[in-house]
Each structure stands twice: as C-alpha cells, then as structure tokens.
Amino acid sequence: MTIQNGYVELALRLGRHVDGLVDSYYGDPAVSKRIESEPLLEPPALAGDADRLLGELGGADLEAQRSRWLQTQLVGLRTVAGKLAGEELPYSDEVERCYGVRPGHTPEEELEEAHGLLDAALPPGGSLAERYQAWREGTPIPTEHLELLLNEISDDLRARTAELVGLPEGESAVIELVSDEPWAAYNYYEGGLRSRVAVNADIPMAPNFITELMAHELYPGHQTEHCWKEQVLYRDRGYAETGILMIGTPESLIAEGIAELAVEMLLEDEDEFTAQHLAQKGIAYDAGLARAVRGARRALAGVSGNVALRLYEGDASEDDALQYLRHWALMSDRRASQALRFITDPIWRSYVTTYADGYRVCRNWVADDPARFKRLLTEQLTPSDLV
C-alpha cells in the first residue's frame, strides 16, 4: 500500500471515532465502504499506524512538496489519535502539531486599542459592549428577503471570483436554510465540485455579516478552494490523499486562512457592496459606520485564542473565561457561552486558533497578490511554507 492510500485509510478510521473529524470525503467509495465495515480499530493502534506511516515516508518516491504536506498531515492525525488514546500534551504543542502554527497571545494592549477605536466609531448610548452588540446583532435582514439575498450575493461573488482566480468548469453550490443548529452556517463539500451551504435560519442574519459569510463559505472561500483542489490535485494529478479533508490537520488552518482572507481579496469595499445589494430590497445600511467598525475590531479575533491559553496553560476557571470573553470580545452572555463550549471541547479546543492564525499567515504570505492567492487554492502548501 502506498503512503498516500495509508494516509486516507488512517483518516477514515479516525473519523469513525469523532463525528465531524472527516470534513469531506470524495475519494474511492469502495475504500470508505470497506473501512466502515471492518472492526473498529482503537486509538492506540491508529497512533501506531500514524507512526509507521511517518517512518516510511522518508523512503517514499514523492516530490518534496507532496512529501512535506503528507508529513504535516500525518503529524496532525498522530496527535488526534494520541489524544483519543489518552495521551497528554501541553496545549501549545497540541495546536502546533495539529495545525502547524504555535499559538500566540494577543496583548491586552492591542485589545484595549481596538476598544478605543470602536468607542470612537460606534454611535453613543450605553456601554461599549451594548453599543457593539447593537451594531453586530441589531436590525436583522427580514426573513422574507434572506434566501434571495444569500443567492444574489453569492452569485455576484462567484462572478467576481471567476474573474480573479477562475473556477473549474462544472463547479456549483446550493444554499439551504436550516434550523436547530449551533452554528450560523456550514459548508458541506460533497465532491464532484459541489458544495451545499446550510444557513441557520434560527439565528437572525445581521446585514454587516451576510457578504463576509458568503465569501467565507463559497466564493472565493471554502467552495473555491475545495473545488480547485479537487480538480487540480485529485482529478488531474491523481493525488489520492487530497480526496479527504480532515479537521485536526494543517490543511484546516490553510482553509480557514483562505476563507477569512476571501472577502478582502475580492472586494475593495465590502460594505459598499453589501449596501448596494440591500438597497435593492429596500433595506437601509450604513456602509460608513460598518467600514469604521470592521477596521477597528480585527484584533478581537485573537480573544478566543487568549482564552484557550488562559484555560489550558494558565490558571483561569471557566467563569474567568466567560468574563474575559464578555469584556475583551464584547460578547453577549449567549455568544460567550457558545464560544466557551467550542473552546472547551476536548477535540475541537485547538481548532479555535485556526481562524486568527490562518488569516495572519495567509494574509502575510499572499500580500494582496492574486497569483499567490490562486496558489493557496490549488497547491499542497503547508503553514511552514507560508511562514
């Protein structure tokens, strides 16, 4: 068996232990069917399989970039298997082994500066947290306009993405409204160059979030990356290992970095774009205010990572963590509780770092160059390649 096929089988076996660990699989269906029908392998055995594959990788006849990508992915899977087997690892080591970037602390001085900028930008009346929450979660998009707006905005973003980086022939995506989910939206990549984006209709959609959401999940974010990599790496080159997308590995940090960077790569003025689409439905939108607030709040993306470090490498309690989220991220009680659930999940706790760190790493490497952004979408790049 090749290293590539061994990697796929290891990933599928690990996925049987953790729901959602396999983000997408569009490889050989016979392989997944066989793995599903075999006796469940326990995590210590899977950790041993990862060690064996890592040991064999040096002797495999693979080009250097492909070998380096497989190595970082296998280290991530080995870390996940070890945690499932009960191995203990310092939090920063866990994050670095899973996602390829060691987590850093965002200084409170930067957060304080962001608060000052937000205080100046937001309309007066109430505490800073109340004013920020009113802007972030204020007047939602009317339900009767939501589905049409989501589709119109994604269609516009798709056309612009095709001009910026191209799209594989035959790619497609659908948007559906769902309910009773813990997230705002989720991209289910189905293979065959197709995505299904589920948007939670139970959560009111803020006008200042809709364009960012569609860019992140679809164009030029997750859908664009997944369909390009399926076309170039899986279909054209026959790289079996790219037929499965795994949480807990460095490709997740790259994916979230691409998605977080997506809207600014595509649009010179996100808020003017949003205002134009909303105006067609008679919905007022203060693009100037949104632009000022958006520019001021970027540092707040590091708050969740700070909380994780305080919980797992400091002496903070969960009550301390909630207070920190409410104070520095200006979160409501509901949002703070939801964020803490994610941060304290045994498997997902390290994923919280991928958004801010992925954005930072990808932004610095791309440096506003569409050609470099296209490389992120089509090549087996690792965080170490970008750093």
C-alpha positions in Angstrom: 0.0 0.0 0.0 1.3 3.5 -0.8 1.8 6.1 1.8 -1.0 8.2 0.2 -3.5 5.4 0.5 -2.4 4.6 4.0 -3.0 8.2 5.0 -6.5 8.0 3.6 -7.3 4.8 5.4 -5.9 6.1 8.7 -8.0 9.3 8.3 -11.2 7.3 7.7 -10.6 5.1 10.7 -10.0 8.1 12.9 -13.2 9.6 11.6 -15.2 6.7 13.0 -14.2 7.8 16.5 -15.0 11.5 16.1 -18.1 12.8 14.3 -17.1 15.6 12.1 -13.4 14.9 12.1 -13.7 14.0 8.4 -14.8 17.2 6.9 -15.4 15.8 3.4 -14.6 12.6 1.5 -14.8 12.3 -2.2 -12.3 9.6 -2.8 -12.8 6.0 -3.9 -16.2 4.9 -2.3 -15.1 1.3 -2.1 -12.3 2.3 0.3 -14.7 4.1 2.7 -17.2 1.3 2.4 -14.5 -1.2 3.4 -13.3 0.9 6.3 -16.9 1.3 7.6 -17.5 -2.5 7.6 -14.3 -3.5 9.3 -14.0 -3.9 13.1 -13.3 -0.6 14.9 -9.6 0.0 15.5 -8.8 1.5 18.8 -6.9 4.8 19.1 -3.6 3.3 20.3 -3.5 1.1 17.2 -4.2 4.1 15.0 -1.5 6.1 16.7 0.9 3.2 15.9 -0.3 3.3 12.2 0.5 7.0 12.0 4.0 6.4 13.5 4.6 3.7 10.9 3.5 5.8 8.0 5.7 8.7 9.2 8.6 6.3 9.4 8.0 5.1 5.9 7.5 8.5 4.4 11.2 9.2 4.0 11.7 6.3 1.7 8.7 7.1 -0.5 9.3 8.2 -4.0 7.4 11.5 -3.8 8.3 15.0 -4.8 9.4 17.2 -1.9 6.3 19.4 -1.6 3.9 16.4 -1.6 6.1 14.6 0.9 6.2 17.6 3.2 2.4 18.1 3.0 1.8 14.4 3.9 4.2 14.6 6.8 2.5 17.6 8.4 -0.9 16.0 7.8 0.2 12.7 9.4 1.7 14.6 12.4 -1.8 16.1 12.9 -3.5 12.8 12.7 -1.0 11.2 15.0 -1.7 13.9 17.5 -5.5 13.4 17.3 -5.0 9.6 17.7 -2.8 10.1 20.7 -5.3 12.4 22.4 -8.1 9.9 21.8 -5.8 7.2 23.3 -5.4 9.3 26.5 -2.0 10.9 25.8 -1.5 14.3 27.4 0.3 17.1 25.6 0.8 20.7 26.5 -1.8 22.8 24.8 0.6 24.9 22.6 2.3 21.7 21.5 -1.1 20.2 20.6 -2.0 23.2 18.5 1.3 23.3 16.7 1.3 19.6 15.9 -2.3 19.7 14.7 -2.2 22.9 12.8 1.4 23.8 12.1 1.5 27.2 13.9 2.3 27.7 17.6 -0.5 29.8 19.2 0.4 33.2 20.4 -1.1 35.6 22.9 -2.8 38.8 21.6 -1.6 41.5 24.0 -4.4 43.2 26.0 -2.9 46.5 24.9 -3.9 45.7 21.4 -7.4 44.8 22.6 -7.6 48.0 24.6 -6.6 49.9 21.5 -9.3 48.2 19.5 -11.8 49.1 22.2 -10.8 52.7 21.9 -11.3 52.7 18.1 -14.7 51.0 18.5 -15.7 53.5 21.1 -14.9 56.4 18.7 -16.7 54.7 15.7 -19.9 53.5 17.3 -22.9 55.7 17.9 -23.2 56.9 21.6 -25.6 55.4 24.1 -24.9 52.6 26.6 -21.7 50.7 27.4 -19.2 49.8 24.7 -20.4 46.2 24.8 -24.0 47.2 24.4 -23.2 49.5 21.5 -21.1 46.9 19.8 -23.7 44.2 20.2 -26.4 46.5 18.9 -24.3 47.1 15.8 -23.4 43.5 15.4 -26.8 42.0 16.1 -29.1 44.9 15.6 -31.7 45.1 12.9 -31.6 41.7 11.1 -32.4 41.1 7.5 -36.1 40.4 7.1 -36.8 36.7 6.8 -38.7 37.1 3.6 -35.6 38.6 1.8 -32.9 36.3 3.3 -32.8 33.4 0.9 -32.9 35.5 -2.2 -30.2 37.9 -0.8 -27.9 35.0 0.0 -28.2 33.7 -3.5 -27.9 37.1 -5.2 -24.8 38.0 -3.2 -23.2 34.6 -3.7 -23.9 34.8 -7.5 -22.2 38.2 -7.6 -19.2 36.9 -5.6 -19.0 33.9 -7.9 -18.7 36.0 -11.0 -16.0 38.2 -9.4 -14.2 35.1 -8.2 -14.2 33.7 -11.7 -12.5 36.9 -12.9 -10.0 36.9 -10.1 -8.8 33.3 -9.9 -11.0 31.3 -12.3 -13.3 28.4 -11.4 -13.3 24.8 -12.6 -15.8 24.0 -15.3 -18.9 22.4 -13.8 -18.5 23.7 -10.2 -21.7 24.5 -8.3 -23.1 25.3 -4.9 -26.5 25.4 -3.3 -27.7 27.4 -0.3 -30.4 26.0 2.0 -32.0 27.4 5.1 -31.9 25.0 8.1 -32.9 25.2 11.8 -31.9 23.8 15.2 -28.1 24.0 14.6 -25.4 25.5 16.9 -23.6 27.5 14.1 -24.6 30.3 11.7 -23.6 28.4 8.5 -21.7 25.4 7.4 -20.2 24.3 4.1 -20.7 20.7 3.3 -18.4 19.9 0.4 -19.9 17.0 -1.4 -17.2 16.3 -4.0 -17.9 16.5 -7.7 -17.0 20.2 -7.5 -20.2 20.8 -5.4 -20.9 22.5 -2.1 -24.0 22.6 0.0 -24.1 25.6 2.3 -26.5 25.3 5.2 -27.5 28.6 6.8 -29.2 28.6 10.2 -32.5 30.5 9.8 -33.0 30.4 13.6 -30.2 33.0 14.1 -31.1 36.5 12.8 -28.8 37.5 9.9 -27.1 40.8 10.6 -26.7 42.9 7.4 -23.0 43.5 8.2 -22.3 39.7 8.2 -24.0 38.4 5.1 -21.3 39.3 2.5 -18.5 38.1 4.7 -20.4 34.8 5.3 -20.9 34.1 1.6 -17.3 34.9 0.8 -16.1 32.7 3.6 -18.2 29.7 2.8 -18.3 29.9 -1.0 -16.6 32.5 -3.2 -13.6 32.8 -3.0 -13.5 30.8 0.3 -14.2 27.2 1.0 -16.1 26.2 -2.1 -13.5 27.8 -4.3 -10.6 26.1 -2.5 -12.2 22.7 -2.4 -13.3 22.6 -6.0 -10.0 23.8 -7.3 -8.0 21.3 -5.2 -10.4 18.5 -6.3 -9.9 19.5 -9.9 -6.1 20.1 -9.9 -4.8 17.7 -7.3 -7.3 14.8 -7.2 -8.7 14.7 -10.7 -5.8 16.0 -12.8 -2.8 14.7 -10.8 -4.5 11.7 -9.2 -3.3 12.5 -5.6 -5.4 10.1 -3.6 -4.6 11.9 -0.3 -6.5 15.0 -1.4 -9.8 13.1 -1.7 -10.3 13.5 2.0 -10.5 16.8 4.1 -9.5 16.5 7.7 -10.1 18.6 10.8 -7.1 18.4 13.2 -4.5 18.9 10.5 -2.7 21.9 9.0 -4.9 21.9 5.9 -7.6 23.2 8.2 -5.6 26.2 9.1 -4.9 27.0 5.5 -8.6 26.5 4.6 -9.7 28.9 7.4 -7.0 31.4 6.4 -8.2 31.4 2.8 -11.8 31.8 3.9 -11.0 34.6 6.4 -9.0 36.4 3.7 -11.5 35.8 1.0 -13.7 38.9 1.2 -10.8 41.4 1.2 -9.1 39.6 -1.8 -12.3 40.0 -3.8 -13.8 43.3 -2.8 -12.2 46.8 -2.4 -15.2 47.9 -0.3 -17.2 45.1 1.3 -19.7 47.4 2.9 -20.5 49.4 -0.2 -21.0 46.1 -2.0 -23.4 45.0 0.8 -25.2 48.3 0.8 -25.9 48.1 -2.9 -27.4 44.6 -2.6 -29.5 45.5 0.4 -30.8 48.7 -1.2 -32.4 46.6 -4.0 -34.6 45.1 -1.2 -35.3 48.5 0.4 -33.0 47.7 3.4 -31.0 50.6 4.8 -27.3 50.0 5.6 -24.8 52.5 6.9 -21.7 51.4 5.0 -19.5 54.1 6.5 -20.3 53.0 10.1 -19.8 49.4 9.2 -16.5 50.2 7.5 -15.2 52.0 10.6 -16.3 49.3 13.0 -14.9 46.5 10.8 -11.5 48.2 10.6 -11.4 48.6 14.4 -12.4 45.2 15.6 -9.8 42.9 13.8 -7.7 42.4 17.0 -10.7 41.0 18.8 -10.3 37.8 16.7 -7.5 36.9 19.0 -9.6 36.9 22.2 -10.7 33.2 21.9 -7.1 32.1 21.4 -6.2 34.0 24.6 -9.0 32.3 26.5 -7.7 28.9 25.4 -4.2 29.7 26.5 -5.5 31.0 29.9 -7.6 27.9 30.4 -5.0 25.3 29.4 -1.7 26.9 30.2 -2.8 29.3 32.9 -5.0 29.0 36.0 -8.2 30.5 34.6 -11.5 29.0 35.5 -14.5 28.7 33.1 -16.1 31.6 34.9 -12.9 33.6 34.4 -13.0 32.6 30.7 -16.6 33.8 30.3 -15.8 37.1 31.9 -12.8 37.5 29.6 -14.9 36.9 26.5 -17.6 39.3 27.6 -15.0 42.0 28.5 -12.5 41.8 25.7 -14.5 40.3 22.8 -17.6 42.4 23.9 -19.7 39.3 23.6 -23.2 38.9 24.9 -23.8 36.2 27.5 -25.2 33.9 24.8 -22.3 34.3 22.5 -19.7 34.0 25.3 -21.3 30.7 26.4 -21.4 29.4 22.9 -17.7 30.3 22.3 -16.7 28.7 25.6 -18.4 25.4 24.5 -16.2 25.3 21.4 -13.0 26.2 23.3 -13.5 23.5 25.9 -14.4 20.7 23.6 -11.7 18.0 24.0 -11.2 17.5 20.3 -12.1 21.0 18.9 -10.4 23.1 21.5 -7.3 23.6 19.3 -9.3 24.5 16.2 -10.2 27.8 17.7 -6.8 29.2 16.8 -7.1 28.4 13.1 -9.2 31.5 12.2 -6.9 34.2 13.5 -3.6 32.4 12.9 -4.8 31.2 9.5 -5.8 34.7 8.4 -2.5 36.1 9.7 -0.3 33.5 8.0 -2.2 33.6 4.7 -2.5 37.3 4.5 1.2 37.9 5.2 2.2 35.4 2.5 -0.3 36.4 -0.1 0.4 40.2 0.4 -2.5 41.2 -1.9 -1.2 39.2 -4.8 -4.0 37.3 -6.7 -1.4 34.9 -8.1 -0.3 33.9 -4.7 -3.9 33.6 -3.6 -4.5 31.2 -6.5 -1.6 29.1 -5.3 -3.2 28.8 -1.9 -6.3 27.5 -3.7 -4.5 24.9 -5.9 -1.3 23.7 -4.3 -0.4 21.5 -1.3 1.1 24.3 0.7 1.7 23.9 4.4 1.8 26.6 7.2 5.6 26.2 7.3 5.8 27.1 3.6 4.0 30.3 4.3 5.8 31.3 7.5 
